Amino acid sequence: MHAAQILAYSDVGTIVFGWGVTAAGVAGYGFWLARRGRSLSRNVAPEDRRWT
């Protein structure tokens, strides 16, 4: 392989890895946020629940 091809492959891997870590972080935060919201909603009295 030529040096330019090796550099290009390592750059693509770095970019894909960066996007993957970012997507996993956002998905994990969304999952945690949904679970946290559900657990907190159980503590609200039924007469104070505006979403039902």
Helices and strands as residue ranges (DSSP letters): H 3-41, G 46-48
